[in-house]
């Protein structure tokens, strides 16, 4: 796998409408055959309770993560993604209340080495609908994931609903710190 236990995956998320970027840091706690468990490191408070981010081996979050304020998806990605594969699942808003149906298609495959290691990248074009009051609004976007681990490399969503209009990018991977003692 392109990530190892103890490494820190640092993501930057920006709203497309402008505004400050925020950071999400996921530490790889466990690599299992069917899932990856991350510990979410608090961005500001060191006394915050530990939070978990659990995803399946394909990159789906089967249940709502302990992390408030982060868009995620369920039942969207699968193990046999090849060029042209059509996907369908749910996308869940940052507050966990709003969700929409999203479909996707793998439009490109290739090795990506921008972070100093090879990722077996799949580029997926996304489209669907998300709620906006009593109606719904269109959602379009693209995501890039590593097919071997399900690690998200980039997500860009465009929508009339601000919580679904964002760009999330993996900006660096920090090595595991040696254990003291």
DASULFEN-V698465 format. One record per residue. N is the residue number from 1. RES is the residue in one small letter. SS is DSSP state (@ for helix, = for strand, . for the rest). PHI is phi as a letter, one per 30 degrees, with the letter a starting at -180 (* if undefined). OMEGA is omega as a letter, one per 40 degrees, with the letter a starting at -180 (999 if undefined). Layout:
BEGIN
N,RES,SS,PHI,OMEGA
N,RES,SS,PHI,OMEGA
END
This chain:
BEGIN
1,x,.,*,a
2,x,.,d,i
3,x,.,b,a
4,x,.,b,i
5,x,.,e,i
6,x,.,j,i
7,x,.,d,i
8,x,=,c,i
9,x,=,c,a
10,x,=,c,i
11,x,=,c,i
12,x,=,c,i
13,x,=,b,i
14,x,=,b,i
15,x,=,d,a
16,x,.,d,a
17,x,.,d,a
18,x,.,j,a
19,x,.,j,a
20,x,.,d,i
21,x,.,d,i
22,x,=,b,a
23,x,=,c,i
24,x,=,b,i
25,x,=,c,i
26,x,=,c,i
27,x,=,c,i
28,x,=,d,i
29,x,=,c,a
30,x,=,a,i
31,x,=,c,i
32,x,.,c,a
33,x,.,e,a
34,x,.,c,a
35,x,=,a,i
36,x,=,b,i
37,x,=,c,i
38,x,=,c,i
39,x,=,c,a
40,x,=,c,i
41,x,=,d,a
42,x,.,d,a
43,x,.,d,a
44,x,.,b,a
45,x,.,c,i
46,x,.,d,a
47,x,.,c,i
48,x,.,d,i
49,x,.,d,i
50,x,.,d,i
51,x,=,b,a
52,x,=,c,i
53,x,=,b,a
54,x,=,c,i
55,x,=,b,i
56,x,=,d,a
57,x,.,d,a
58,x,.,c,i
59,x,.,j,i
60,x,.,d,i
61,x,.,c,a
62,x,.,d,i
63,x,.,b,a
64,x,.,d,i
65,x,.,d,i
66,x,.,d,a
67,x,.,c,i
68,x,.,d,i
69,x,.,i,a
70,x,.,b,i
71,x,.,d,i
72,x,=,b,a
73,x,=,b,i
74,x,=,b,i
75,x,.,h,a
76,x,.,c,a
77,x,.,c,i
78,x,.,b,a
79,x,.,d,a
80,x,.,c,a
81,x,.,d,i
82,x,.,b,i
83,x,.,e,i
84,x,.,i,i
85,x,.,e,i
86,x,=,c,a
87,x,=,b,i
88,x,=,a,i
89,x,=,a,a
90,x,=,c,i
91,x,=,c,a
92,x,=,c,a
93,x,.,d,a
94,x,.,d,i
95,x,.,c,i
96,x,.,i,a
97,x,.,d,a
98,x,.,d,i
99,x,=,b,a
100,x,=,b,i
101,x,=,c,a
102,x,=,b,i
103,x,=,b,i
104,x,=,a,i
105,x,=,b,i
106,x,=,d,a
107,x,=,c,i
108,x,=,a,i
109,x,=,b,i
110,x,=,l,i
111,x,=,d,i
112,x,=,c,a
113,x,.,b,a
114,x,.,d,a
115,x,.,c,i
116,x,.,i,i
117,x,.,b,a
118,x,.,d,i
119,x,=,c,i
120,x,=,d,a
121,x,=,d,i
122,x,=,c,i
123,x,=,c,a
124,x,=,b,i
125,x,=,d,a
126,x,=,c,i
127,x,=,a,a
128,x,=,l,a
129,x,=,b,i
130,x,=,b,a
131,x,=,d,i
132,x,=,b,a
133,x,.,i,i
134,x,.,d,a
135,x,=,c,i
136,x,=,b,a
137,x,=,b,a
138,x,=,d,i
139,x,=,b,i
140,x,=,b,i
141,x,=,l,i
142,x,=,b,i
143,x,=,b,i
144,x,=,b,a
145,x,=,b,i
146,x,=,d,a
147,x,.,d,a
148,x,.,d,a
149,x,.,c,a
150,x,.,i,i
151,x,.,d,i
152,x,=,d,i
153,x,=,c,i
154,x,=,a,i
155,x,=,b,i
156,x,=,b,a
157,x,=,b,i
158,x,=,b,a
159,x,=,a,i
160,x,.,d,i
161,x,.,c,a
162,x,@,e,a
163,x,@,d,i
164,x,@,c,i
165,x,.,b,a
166,x,=,a,i
167,x,=,b,i
168,x,=,c,a
169,x,=,b,i
170,x,=,d,a
171,x,=,c,i
172,x,=,a,i
173,x,=,b,a
174,x,=,c,a
175,x,.,d,i
176,x,.,d,i
177,x,.,d,i
178,x,.,d,i
179,x,.,d,i
180,x,.,d,i
181,x,.,j,999
END
